[in-house]
Structure formats: C-alpha cells, structure tokens
Amino acid sequence: MATKPSIKIKYSPQEILNQSFDEDYGVSMTENTGFDGINLQRLNASNLNLQLEYDASNNPIYLGLAAPGSLTTEAKWQIRYLTFDASNNVTSMSYANGTPNFDKKWSARATDYVYT
C-alpha cells in the first residue's frame, strides 16, 4: 500500500492568527486588499484616483475610481451613478453596465454605459 506524500505546512492557522493580533487594540487584524483595475494592492482610499461629476443641484451624480496614473480615456475605471430625491438625499447607486469592474472609461461615463 502506497503512503501519501507528506505536505509541510509553513504556518498553521493558529500561527497566522497569532501574527495578526494587535495587542494595543486587543483584536485580530488583517490587511484588506483589492484589485484596483491593474494591481492587487492595499484597500486604501488614497491608493485610488477619484473623479466626480455634479448635477445642477451640486449633487455628485457620477463617481469614478481608478488606479493611480490612469487616464480618463483608459478602460481602467469603476463608475457609479447616484440618484437623488427632491430633498437631495441619495436614493440609489448603480454601476456602469451593472458591474463594479475597473474596465470602463471615465470620459465615456455619460454616453457609453447603462447604469443598473
């Protein structure tokens, strides 16, 4: 009878949990990461370009996020559309072509996409 090859585990789940414990705050900490359209990187608002377009009531109706250095004409943007009620409260948020993918052009936000 053949034996299974042994697989060496570099870190146990407990070792990983111990390494991520913040003693100052007394909680487990993990570093959130996300895909910014180009790279996997830390989730941090300062890591993304932000573009906004406002309506006549000065409400932000289009919100765009992209990796630093992305041109507005490159298909590297996540675009959101916000709708407001008569009291200027946000009533809904939708994504260009219904997806949060970073594959849209900010320059085409009002002409090339359907927001669902």
Backbone as a printed PyTorch tensor [residue, N CA C, xyz], in Angstrom:
tensor([[[  0.8490,  -1.1810,   0.0000],
         [  0.0000,   0.0000,   0.0000],
         [  0.8930,   1.2420,   0.0000]],

        [[  0.5910,   2.1620,  -0.9140],
         [  1.3860,   3.3890,  -1.0260],
         [  1.0030,   4.3590,   0.0670]],

        [[  1.9570,   5.1110,   0.5200],
         [  1.6800,   6.1290,   1.5360],
         [  1.5350,   7.4820,   0.8560]],

        [[  0.7450,   8.3250,   1.4700],
         [  0.5580,   9.6760,   0.9470],
         [  1.8160,  10.4870,   1.1950]],

        [[  2.1970,  11.3090,   0.2430],
         [  3.3500,  12.1760,   0.4810],
         [  2.9990,  13.1900,   1.5630]],

        [[  3.9430,  13.4920,   2.4020],
         [  3.6630,  14.4710,   3.4530],
         [  3.8000,  15.8740,   2.8830]],

        [[  2.8800,  16.7250,   3.2830],
         [  2.8870,  18.1180,   2.8610],
         [  3.2280,  18.9450,   4.0800]],

        [[  4.2880,  19.6930,   3.9640],
         [  4.7040,  20.5210,   5.0790],
         [  3.9380,  21.8410,   5.0160]],

        [[  3.2450,  22.1420,   6.0900],
         [  2.5130,  23.3970,   6.1920],
         [  3.4450,  24.4180,   6.8320]],

        [[  3.6550,  25.5210,   6.1300],
         [  4.5940,  26.5290,   6.6080],
         [  4.0820,  27.2000,   7.8840]],

        [[  2.8180,  27.5980,   7.8720],
         [  2.2280,  28.2380,   9.0410],
         [  0.8810,  27.5820,   9.3290]],

        [[  0.6230,  27.3210,  10.5820],
         [ -0.6830,  26.7930,  10.9520],
         [ -1.6670,  27.9560,  11.0290]],

        [[ -2.9670,  27.6580,  10.9660],
         [ -3.9460,  28.7400,  11.1240],
         [ -3.7490,  29.5040,  12.4400]],

        [[ -3.3640,  28.8060,  13.4930],
         [ -3.1610,  29.4860,  14.7760],
         [ -1.9630,  30.4360,  14.7180]],

        [[ -0.8880,  30.0250,  14.0350],
         [  0.2730,  30.9110,  13.9010],
         [ -0.0960,  32.1750,  13.1290]],

        [[ -0.9090,  32.0110,  12.1080],
         [ -1.3430,  33.1710,  11.3280],
         [ -2.1950,  34.0910,  12.1860]],

        [[ -3.1200,  33.5220,  12.9530],
         [ -3.9470,  34.3450,  13.8350],
         [ -3.1040,  35.0640,  14.8770]],

        [[ -2.1210,  34.3720,  15.4390],
         [ -1.2530,  35.0000,  16.4310],
         [ -0.4810,  36.1710,  15.8230]],

        [[ -0.0210,  36.0220,  14.5900],
         [  0.7400,  37.0900,  13.9470],
         [ -0.1260,  38.2940,  13.6060]],

        [[ -1.4230,  38.0910,  13.4350],
         [ -2.2940,  39.1980,  13.0560],
         [ -3.0020,  39.8320,  14.2480]],

        [[ -2.6320,  39.4560,  15.4640],
         [ -3.2820,  40.0070,  16.6530],
         [ -2.6360,  41.3300,  17.0390]],

        [[ -3.4560,  42.3730,  17.1630],
         [ -2.9760,  43.6930,  17.5630],
         [ -3.1410,  43.8190,  19.0730]],

        [[ -2.0250,  43.8040,  19.7700],
         [ -2.0660,  43.8410,  21.2370],
         [ -2.5510,  45.1800,  21.7760]],

        [[ -2.2950,  46.2860,  21.0570],
         [ -2.7450,  47.6000,  21.5190],
         [ -4.2660,  47.6920,  21.5670]],

        [[ -4.9290,  47.1360,  20.5550],
         [ -6.3830,  47.2110,  20.4720],
         [ -7.0810,  45.9210,  20.9030]],

        [[ -6.3100,  44.8580,  21.0850],
         [ -6.8860,  43.5980,  21.5310],
         [ -7.7800,  42.9240,  20.5120]],

        [[ -7.4540,  43.0720,  19.2110],
         [ -8.2670,  42.4610,  18.1600],
         [ -7.3560,  41.8530,  17.0970]],

        [[ -7.8980,  40.8880,  16.3660],
         [ -7.1800,  40.3370,  15.2240],
         [ -7.2520,  41.3380,  14.0890]],

        [[ -6.1470,  41.5350,  13.4040],
         [ -6.0820,  42.4950,  12.3080],
         [ -5.6270,  41.7710,  11.0530]],

        [[ -6.2660,  42.0690,   9.9720],
         [ -5.7980,  41.5880,   8.6810],
         [ -5.7200,  42.7850,   7.7520]],

        [[ -4.8890,  42.6970,   6.7700],
         [ -4.7530,  43.7860,   5.8190],
         [ -5.6340,  43.4940,   4.6270]],

        [[ -6.6220,  44.3520,   4.4100],
         [ -7.5270,  44.1760,   3.2850],
         [ -6.8240,  44.5330,   1.9950]],

        [[ -7.0450,  43.7170,   0.9890],
         [ -6.5050,  44.0020,  -0.3290],
         [ -7.6290,  43.9510,  -1.3500]],

        [[ -7.4020,  44.5800,  -2.4450],
         [ -8.3930,  44.5780,  -3.5090],
         [ -7.7280,  44.8250,  -4.8420]],

        [[ -8.4500,  44.5480,  -5.8920],
         [ -7.9550,  44.7520,  -7.2430],
         [ -8.3810,  46.1350,  -7.7040]],

        [[ -7.4360,  46.9720,  -8.0840],
         [ -7.7330,  48.3450,  -8.4640],
         [ -7.8740,  48.5390,  -9.9670]],

        [[ -7.9580,  47.4680, -10.7020],
         [ -8.0350,  47.5600, -12.1510],
         [ -6.7200,  47.2400, -12.8210]],

        [[ -5.6270,  47.3130, -12.0680],
         [ -4.3140,  46.9870, -12.5890],
         [ -3.5970,  46.0070, -11.6660]],

        [[ -3.5750,  46.3070, -10.3870],
         [ -2.8080,  45.5250,  -9.4210],
         [ -3.6480,  45.1100,  -8.2280]],

        [[ -3.1710,  44.0870,  -7.5400],
         [ -3.7040,  43.7520,  -6.2320],
         [ -2.9370,  44.6170,  -5.2510]],

        [[ -3.6510,  45.4050,  -4.4590],
         [ -2.9830,  46.3150,  -3.5400],
         [ -3.8190,  46.5270,  -2.2980]],

        [[ -3.2210,  47.2270,  -1.3310],
         [ -3.9400,  47.5330,  -0.0990],
         [ -5.1930,  48.3350,  -0.4210]],

        [[ -6.2890,  48.0200,   0.3010],
         [ -7.5010,  48.8190,   0.1440],
         [ -7.3280,  50.0670,   0.9970]],

        [[ -7.1370,  51.1580,   0.3260],
         [ -6.8810,  52.4170,   0.9770],
         [ -7.3470,  53.4930,   0.0160]],

        [[ -8.2180,  54.3640,   0.4770],
         [ -8.7890,  55.3660,  -0.4220],
         [ -7.7210,  56.2050,  -1.1050]],

        [[ -6.5940,  56.4180,  -0.4460],
         [ -5.5590,  57.2490,  -1.0510],
         [ -4.8460,  56.5340,  -2.1970]],

        [[ -5.0940,  55.2380,  -2.3660],
         [ -4.4650,  54.4920,  -3.4560],
         [ -5.2190,  54.6160,  -4.7670]],

        [[ -6.3640,  55.2650,  -4.7880],
         [ -7.1760,  55.3270,  -5.9950],
         [ -7.3820,  56.7610,  -6.4590]],

        [[ -7.4290,  56.9410,  -7.7770],
         [ -7.8470,  58.2270,  -8.3370],
         [ -9.3490,  58.3460,  -8.1560]],

        [[ -9.8170,  59.5400,  -7.9290],
         [-11.2420,  59.7990,  -7.7580],
         [-11.6580,  60.9020,  -8.7150]],

        [[-12.7330,  60.6750,  -9.4490],
         [-13.3300,  61.6840, -10.3180],
         [-14.7980,  61.8090,  -9.9340]],

        [[-15.3120,  63.0270,  -9.9450],
         [-16.7210,  63.2820,  -9.6540],
         [-17.2940,  64.2210, -10.7060]],

        [[-18.5650,  64.0060, -11.0420],
         [-19.3090,  64.9580, -11.8660],
         [-20.5700,  65.3130, -11.1060]],

        [[-20.8870,  66.5970, -11.0820],
         [-22.0180,  67.0900, -10.3000],
         [-23.1750,  67.5020, -11.1940]],

        [[-24.4030,  67.4170, -10.6480],
         [-25.5720,  67.8820, -11.3820],
         [-25.8140,  69.3680, -11.0680]],

        [[-26.9090,  69.9210, -11.5820],
         [-27.2150,  71.3440, -11.3980],
         [-27.4520,  71.7070,  -9.9370]],

        [[-27.8160,  70.7290,  -9.1040],
         [-28.0310,  70.9670,  -7.6650],
         [-26.7710,  70.7240,  -6.8480]],

        [[-25.6500,  70.5630,  -7.5260],
         [-24.3490,  70.3030,  -6.9020],
         [-24.2960,  68.9500,  -6.1870]],

        [[-25.0970,  67.9930,  -6.6700],
         [-25.0340,  66.6200,  -6.1700],
         [-24.0580,  65.8240,  -7.0310]],

        [[-23.2070,  65.0100,  -6.4220],
         [-22.3070,  64.1720,  -7.2250],
         [-23.0960,  63.0370,  -7.8780]],

        [[-23.2470,  63.0740,  -9.1960],
         [-24.0500,  62.0440,  -9.8640],
         [-23.1950,  60.9130, -10.4270]],

        [[-21.9930,  61.2280, -10.8880],
         [-21.0650,  60.2020, -11.3480],
         [-19.8630,  60.1890, -10.4200]],

        [[-19.4570,  58.9930, -10.0170],
         [-18.2830,  58.8110,  -9.1750],
         [-17.4030,  57.7690,  -9.8480]],

        [[-16.1440,  58.1160, -10.0860],
         [-15.2300,  57.2030, -10.7540],
         [-14.0010,  56.9230,  -9.9060]],

        [[-13.5580,  55.6740,  -9.8940],
         [-12.3630,  55.2480,  -9.1710],
         [-11.4620,  54.4770, -10.1250]],

        [[-10.1470,  54.7120, -10.0050],
         [ -9.1860,  54.0040, -10.8550],
         [ -7.8270,  53.9810, -10.1810]],

        [[ -6.9670,  53.1290, -10.6880],
         [ -5.6000,  53.0450, -10.1860],
         [ -4.8780,  54.3630, -10.4290]],

        [[ -3.9430,  54.7260,  -9.5540],
         [ -3.1760,  55.9570,  -9.7530],
         [ -2.5200,  55.9790, -11.1320]],

        [[ -2.5600,  57.1300, -11.7660],
         [ -1.9430,  57.2860, -13.0740],
         [ -2.8280,  56.9210, -14.2480]],

        [[ -4.0250,  56.3910, -13.9700],
         [ -4.9350,  56.0170, -15.0580],
         [ -5.4610,  57.2690, -15.7510]],

        [[ -5.4440,  57.2550, -17.0650],
         [ -6.0180,  58.3570, -17.8380],
         [ -7.5280,  58.1940, -17.8940]],

        [[ -8.2470,  59.2950, -18.0160],
         [ -9.7190,  59.2260, -18.0630],
         [-10.2130,  58.5410, -19.3260]],

        [[ -9.3440,  58.4160, -20.3320],
         [ -9.7200,  57.7620, -21.5940],
         [ -9.3650,  56.2770, -21.6150]],

        [[ -8.7520,  55.7720, -20.5500],
         [ -8.3920,  54.3550, -20.4710],
         [ -9.5230,  53.5650, -19.8180]],

        [[ -9.6970,  52.3340, -20.2460],
         [-10.7340,  51.4550, -19.6860],
         [-10.2120,  50.8180, -18.3940]],

        [[-10.0230,  51.6550, -17.3830],
         [ -9.4900,  51.2170, -16.0970],
         [-10.2930,  51.7650, -14.9260]],

        [[-11.5050,  52.2330, -15.2020],
         [-12.3100,  52.9150, -14.1930],
         [-13.4970,  52.0870, -13.7350]],

        [[-13.8220,  52.2370, -12.4560],
         [-15.1020,  51.7690, -11.9180],
         [-15.9550,  53.0260, -11.8340]],

        [[-17.1480,  52.9740, -12.4260],
         [-18.0030,  54.1670, -12.4520],
         [-19.3330,  53.8480, -11.7930]],

        [[-19.7380,  54.7490, -10.9100],
         [-21.0210,  54.6200, -10.2090],
         [-21.8930,  55.8290, -10.5520]],

        [[-23.1970,  55.5990, -10.5720],
         [-24.1560,  56.6680, -10.8200],
         [-25.0810,  56.7730,  -9.6100]],

        [[-25.2130,  57.9840,  -9.0810],
         [-26.0550,  58.2200,  -7.9090],
         [-27.3100,  58.9680,  -8.3220]],

        [[-28.4480,  58.5820,  -7.7500],
         [-29.6870,  59.3260,  -7.9700],
         [-30.1280,  59.9150,  -6.6420]],

        [[-30.8180,  61.0510,  -6.7370],
         [-31.2270,  61.8020,  -5.5580],
         [-32.7170,  62.0810,  -5.6020]],

        [[-33.3280,  62.2610,  -4.4250],
         [-34.7230,  62.6580,  -4.3680],
         [-34.8020,  64.1880,  -4.3110]],

        [[-36.0020,  64.7410,  -4.1690],
         [-36.1980,  66.1920,  -4.1710],
         [-35.5050,  66.8780,  -2.9940]],

        [[-35.2250,  66.1260,  -1.9300],
         [-34.5350,  66.6910,  -0.7590],
         [-33.0250,  66.5090,  -0.8320]],

        [[-32.5410,  66.1210,  -1.9860],
         [-31.1040,  65.8860,  -2.2200],
         [-30.5340,  64.7480,  -1.3800]],

        [[-31.3540,  63.7460,  -1.0900],
         [-30.8920,  62.5330,  -0.4290],
         [-30.6240,  61.4690,  -1.4870]],

        [[-29.5460,  60.7200,  -1.3220],
         [-29.2420,  59.6410,  -2.2570],
         [-30.3280,  58.5770,  -2.1440]],

        [[-30.8970,  58.1930,  -3.2770],
         [-31.9290,  57.1470,  -3.2740],
         [-31.4240,  55.8410,  -3.8650]],

        [[-30.4010,  55.9110,  -4.7300],
         [-29.8350,  54.6810,  -5.2780],
         [-28.4440,  54.9400,  -5.8350]],

        [[-27.6960,  53.8500,  -5.9420],
         [-26.3820,  53.8800,  -6.5640],
         [-26.3160,  52.6910,  -7.5060]],

        [[-25.8750,  52.9260,  -8.7270],
         [-25.7570,  51.8330,  -9.6880],
         [-24.4040,  51.9240, -10.3840]],

        [[-24.0030,  50.8040, -10.9850],
         [-22.7140,  50.7080, -11.6520],
         [-22.8710,  50.7700, -13.1650]],

        [[-21.8460,  51.2930, -13.8170],
         [-21.8260,  51.3120, -15.2830],
         [-21.8990,  49.8730, -15.7890]],

        [[-22.8600,  49.6190, -16.6640],
         [-23.1340,  48.2860, -17.2170],
         [-23.3900,  47.2410, -16.1360]],

        [[-23.7990,  47.6990, -14.9600],
         [-24.2170,  46.7990, -13.8890],
         [-23.1040,  46.0600, -13.1730]],

        [[-21.8380,  46.4520, -13.3930],
         [-20.7340,  45.7430, -12.7440],
         [-19.7770,  46.7200, -12.0530]],

        [[-19.1730,  46.3040, -10.9520],
         [-18.1840,  47.1480, -10.2790],
         [-16.7760,  46.9770, -10.8400]],

        [[-16.6460,  46.3760, -12.0170],
         [-15.3330,  46.1250, -12.6050],
         [-14.6160,  47.4310, -12.9610]],

        [[-13.3140,  47.3790, -12.9120],
         [-12.4750,  48.5230, -13.2810],
         [-12.1170,  48.4060, -14.7670]],

        [[-13.1360,  48.4890, -15.6170],
         [-12.9210,  48.3050, -17.0520],
         [-13.7100,  49.3100, -17.9010]],

        [[-14.0090,  50.4480, -17.3320],
         [-14.7650,  51.4790, -18.0410],
         [-13.8860,  52.7020, -18.2760]],

        [[-14.3140,  53.5640, -19.1910],
         [-13.6230,  54.8250, -19.4660],
         [-14.3870,  55.9600, -18.7920]],

        [[-13.7110,  56.7100, -17.9530],
         [-14.3600,  57.8420, -17.2860],
         [-14.8770,  58.8380, -18.3280]],

        [[-14.1290,  59.0450, -19.3780],
         [-14.5170,  60.0060, -20.4160],
         [-15.8080,  59.6090, -21.1350]],

        [[-16.2210,  58.3500, -21.0320],
         [-17.4290,  57.8640, -21.7210],
         [-18.5730,  57.5890, -20.7430]],

        [[-18.4640,  58.0770, -19.5280],
         [-19.4290,  57.7390, -18.4600],
         [-20.8770,  58.0780, -18.8170]],

        [[-21.0950,  59.1780, -19.5170],
         [-22.4680,  59.6140, -19.7850],
         [-23.0090,  59.1290, -21.1220]],

        [[-22.1500,  58.5430, -21.9560],
         [-22.5930,  58.1810, -23.3020],
         [-22.5790,  56.6870, -23.6060]],

        [[-21.6500,  55.9460, -23.0210],
         [-21.4470,  54.5630, -23.4570],
         [-21.9950,  53.4850, -22.5150]],

        [[-22.5160,  53.8690, -21.3640],
         [-22.8820,  52.8610, -20.3740],
         [-24.3340,  52.9960, -19.9230]],

        [[-24.8840,  51.8480, -19.5340],
         [-26.2060,  51.7880, -18.9080],
         [-25.9450,  51.5290, -17.4300]],

        [[-26.6670,  52.2130, -16.5730],
         [-26.4420,  52.0930, -15.1360],
         [-27.5550,  51.2860, -14.4840]],

        [[-27.1500,  50.1300, -13.9450],
         [-28.1040,  49.2430, -13.2780],
         [-27.5250,  48.7360, -11.9830]]])
